[in-house]
Amino acid sequence: MANLFNSFHVTICPGLDPNPNNLVASTTFYSESTGAMLCLARIETDPADRTQLRMTVGSGDPSLTFELKEFIKEQLITIPMGSRAIVPAAGQGPAPSVAQPPSPANLADDPGALLAGLL
């Protein structure tokens, strides 16, 4: 996850959160109206459930805080699209489903597996 933040010029700040499962990052946003504005983000994770996280974002400007949160959220949930399931034509009824173990190809499309790979 640190590489993801660094890729869009958000710096990881080690030692700011005593919990080793959490990540704190900062950046400075420059604009004509506000000048230099410090932005902080904290990502809290639970090692027992790596499919969820809590994100807290803050800055001195509510609009900036909202937009930075949305930007980070988009980066975290962008998942490559795999092949789509075939939908049966009308009147043919549903296709029978057979439970099968997950294959490595299916794990590439699994949001939980992708999120766990970022942590």
Wavefront OBJ file of the C-alpha trace (Angstrom):
o trace
v 0.000 0.000 0.000
v 2.949 2.292 0.644
v 3.940 1.948 -3.022
v 0.438 2.991 -4.065
v 0.604 6.157 -1.957
v 4.119 6.957 -3.122
v 3.004 6.566 -6.745
v 0.780 9.645 -6.418
v 3.281 11.653 -4.310
v 1.757 11.021 -0.896
v 4.496 10.370 1.659
v 4.247 7.597 4.252
v 4.936 8.909 7.780
v 6.261 6.010 9.879
v 5.930 6.256 13.644
v 2.930 8.610 13.780
v 0.525 5.800 14.646
v 1.616 3.329 17.327
v -0.449 0.533 15.734
v 1.771 -1.263 13.186
v -1.324 -2.288 11.177
v -2.126 1.363 10.426
v -0.540 3.586 7.823
v -0.297 7.401 8.065
v 0.512 9.462 4.986
v 0.820 13.152 4.212
v 1.111 15.497 1.289
v 0.974 19.223 0.678
v -1.602 20.557 -1.751
v -0.912 23.927 -3.353
v -3.677 26.150 -4.719
v -4.142 29.807 -5.512
v -6.937 30.269 -2.979
v -5.523 28.362 0.003
v -1.777 28.412 -0.653
v 0.057 25.408 0.786
v -2.340 23.069 2.630
v -1.183 20.040 4.625
v -3.250 16.887 4.036
v -3.113 13.796 6.250
v -4.571 10.344 5.678
v -4.699 7.329 7.979
v -5.546 3.832 6.788
v -6.544 1.401 9.546
v -6.460 -2.300 8.755
v -7.377 -5.431 10.663
v -4.965 -8.317 10.011
v -7.750 -10.805 10.813
v -9.994 -9.354 8.059
v -7.927 -7.942 5.209
v -10.980 -7.283 3.042
v -11.904 -4.101 4.945
v -10.169 -0.931 5.965
v -11.053 2.420 7.510
v -9.751 5.617 5.967
v -9.562 8.989 7.711
v -8.546 12.033 5.674
v -8.102 15.571 6.939
v -6.938 18.995 5.831
v -7.750 22.608 6.593
v -10.268 22.804 3.734
v -13.423 20.628 3.660
v -13.522 20.500 -0.164
v -9.908 19.412 -0.355
v -10.480 16.769 2.320
v -13.465 15.359 0.399
v -11.682 15.303 -2.961
v -8.527 13.709 -1.548
v -10.645 11.037 0.174
v -12.461 10.313 -3.091
v -9.185 10.164 -5.025
v -7.599 7.700 -2.581
v -10.791 5.650 -2.506
v -10.819 5.411 -6.312
v -7.200 4.244 -6.287
v -7.941 1.579 -3.665
v -11.054 0.159 -5.334
v -9.886 0.216 -8.939
v -9.972 -3.467 -9.822
v -9.113 -4.901 -13.233
v -12.203 -6.238 -14.951
v -12.101 -9.960 -15.665
v -14.325 -11.888 -18.020
v -18.006 -11.305 -17.474
v -20.498 -14.103 -16.819
v -22.753 -15.082 -19.698
v -26.364 -14.135 -19.038
v -28.869 -16.686 -20.404
v -31.369 -15.472 -22.983
v -34.930 -14.748 -21.847
v -37.052 -17.890 -21.463
v -34.133 -20.288 -21.153
v -34.061 -20.263 -17.356
v -31.009 -19.924 -15.165
v -27.897 -21.904 -15.913
v -27.104 -24.592 -13.329
v -24.376 -23.543 -10.937
v -21.728 -25.967 -9.781
v -19.543 -25.039 -6.813
v -15.868 -25.215 -7.692
v -12.757 -24.320 -5.709
v -11.232 -20.938 -6.554
v -8.591 -21.063 -9.226
v -5.609 -18.696 -9.397
v -7.275 -16.903 -12.323
v -10.390 -16.224 -10.203
v -8.270 -14.912 -7.322
v -6.960 -12.187 -9.639
v -10.505 -10.765 -9.819
v -11.241 -11.168 -6.093
v -11.381 -7.722 -4.374
v -10.340 -9.240 -1.043
v -7.297 -10.907 -2.572
v -6.302 -7.711 -4.362
v -6.661 -5.650 -1.187
v -4.664 -8.211 0.792
v -1.942 -7.936 -1.833
v -1.716 -4.180 -1.248
v -1.201 -4.569 2.505
l 1 2 3 4 5 6 7 8 9 10 11 12 13 14 15 16 17 18 19 20 21 22 23 24 25 26 27 28 29 30 31 32 33 34 35 36 37 38 39 40 41 42 43 44 45 46 47 48 49 50 51 52 53 54 55 56 57 58 59 60 61 62 63 64 65 66 67 68 69 70 71 72 73 74 75 76 77 78 79 80 81 82 83 84 85 86 87 88 89 90 91 92 93 94 95 96 97 98 99 100 101 102 103 104 105 106 107 108 109 110 111 112 113 114 115 116 117 118 119
